[in-house]
Amino acid sequence: MDTRTRLAARVQEIAPFHVMEVQTAARALEAAGRSVVHMEIGEPDFPTPGPVISAAHEAIARGDIYYTSALGIPALREAIARHYRDRLGVRVSPERVIVTAGSSAALLLTLALLVNHDDAILLADPGYPCNRHFVRTLEGEAVGIPVGPQSNYQLTADLISAAWTPRTRGALIASPSNPTGTMVAFEEMRRIAAAVDARGGELIVDEIYLELSYAEKPRTALELSDSLFVISSFSKYFNMTGWRLGWLVAPETAVRDIEKLAQNLYISPPTVSQRAALACFSPDTLAIVEERRREFQARRDFLVPALRDLGFGIPVMPTGGFFVYADCSPFGMDSERFCVEALQATGVAFTPGIDFGRHRAEDHVRFAYTIALDKLHDGVRRLASWLPRLSRT
Ligand SMILES: Cc1ncc(COP(=O)(O)O)c(C=O)c1O
C-alpha cells in the first residue's frame, strides 16, 4: 500500500484469513510437484446440482439478467418460505424472507441494522471470524466469550447473561458452528432467546449449516419467536458457494429498513443465481443434496475417530457442517507452527485456531472434511506416519 494513503483504523484491526495463507502455501507445494491433501477448505467439494445449473442456463438464455428487487425475486422468497414449512415445519411469511448476496450480506445487513457506535455484540470464541470483523467495520465491539467442550463450544443463556452489560445490543450464534461443527441444543436455544429478550436485546442465529446436521432432525430457531434474525445460505447445503446467494428471515417490522440498506449497499442479489436457486427446492435437487449430506456424515464418521486415534483431542462429537476442531497441544507446538510443519512434512493442509478467535487458539486446528473419503484416508495415513516422530508433551 502507498505509504501516503491514510487508512481508516478499522482496517488495521481486521486480520487476514490465515486459512487463505495455508491454501496459498499448499498450492505452492502442489506447483512444485508435491501432492497435497486439502483439509483446509471450508466449501463443499461437490459441484452445484445439475437442475440448478440448467435453471441458470435457461435464465441467461431468456435474457433474465436485470437487477431485481433488493429483497429478492418474490418467487424465491416464497420458495424459501415453503421450504421452511415443508422441511422444518415452521410457518414463515414470504414477506419476512430477504434474499441476500451470500449469507455474508445477510450478516452484514443485520448487524448494520442493529449496531451503533460502541454497541457490543456477544459471540462465541472460537467462532466464524468475519462476524467480529463486520461488527468492527460498523464501529461496534465484538465481545468474544470463551467457550469449550462444557457448553458444546457454544454460547449458553448463562454465559450470555453473565457477559451482558448496558452496552450489549445482542448475541450472534452459529449453530452448527464453524469451526467446531457443534450445535446449540434446541432447549438451550429457547433459554438463550428468552435471556436476550428479557434484556431487550436482539438474537441473530446463523443457520447456514443447519441442514447439514447428522444427529437428529434439525430445528430452526424460527420455531421460537418471530422477533429473531435467522440467517441461511445456498452456499453449503446446496453447493453454491460461488453463486453468492443467501437469505435472512427478519422480524416483519425490520424488513423495510433492511431493504433500504440492501438497496444502497449492493442494489440487489445476483439475478441469475436467484433464478438458478429456484431449482434448489425441486425433489430432484433435494434428493441430490440429501445424498451428499449422508456422504458428509460418512466422512465425519471416519475422520473423528481416526483423528482421536492419532492423539488429537476432540471431546465433543461434531454434529453438523463439515468441520472438526481438534486439540493439537499433545504434539508440543503451537497450532500455527504445527500447521506449517505438517504441511511441509506430510502435504496435509489444515487451518490453525488463530483464524477463529483467541481462546486456546494456539492449541487447536480445524480440519474440513470437504474432500472424498479416499483422500481423507490418505491424509490420516500421512499424519500417522509423521506424528509419532514428534516429541509428545
Ligand atoms: C458460519 C458461517 N457463516 C457465514 C458464512 C458465509 O457464507 P456465504 O456468504 O457463502 O453464505 C460462512 C462461510 O464459510 C460460515 O462458515
PDBQT file of the ligand as one rigid body, heavy atoms in Angstrom, charges set to zero:
ROOT
HETATM    1  C1  LIG A 401     -20.661 -19.782   9.962  1.00  0.00    +0.000 C 
HETATM    2  C2  LIG A 401     -20.621 -19.128   8.616  1.00  0.00    +0.000 A 
HETATM    3  N1  LIG A 401     -21.474 -18.105   8.371  1.00  0.00    +0.000 NA
HETATM    4  C3  LIG A 401     -21.463 -17.475   7.184  1.00  0.00    +0.000 A 
HETATM    5  C4  LIG A 401     -20.585 -17.839   6.165  1.00  0.00    +0.000 A 
HETATM    6  C5  LIG A 401     -20.634 -17.089   4.863  1.00  0.00    +0.000 C 
HETATM    7  O1  LIG A 401     -21.057 -17.892   3.803  1.00  0.00    +0.000 OA
HETATM    8  P1  LIG A 401     -21.750 -17.351   2.473  1.00  0.00    +0.000 P 
HETATM    9  O2  LIG A 401     -21.570 -15.876   2.411  1.00  0.00    +0.000 OA
HETATM   10  O3  LIG A 401     -21.068 -18.077   1.355  1.00  0.00    +0.000 OA
HETATM   11  O4  LIG A 401     -23.216 -17.728   2.581  1.00  0.00    +0.000 OA
HETATM   12  C6  LIG A 401     -19.681 -18.881   6.374  1.00  0.00    +0.000 A 
HETATM   13  C7  LIG A 401     -18.714 -19.270   5.331  1.00  0.00    +0.000 C 
HETATM   14  O5  LIG A 401     -17.852 -20.092   5.496  1.00  0.00    +0.000 OA
HETATM   15  C8  LIG A 401     -19.699 -19.545   7.639  1.00  0.00    +0.000 A 
HETATM   16  O6  LIG A 401     -18.867 -20.567   7.907  1.00  0.00    +0.000 OA
ENDROOT
TORSDOF 0
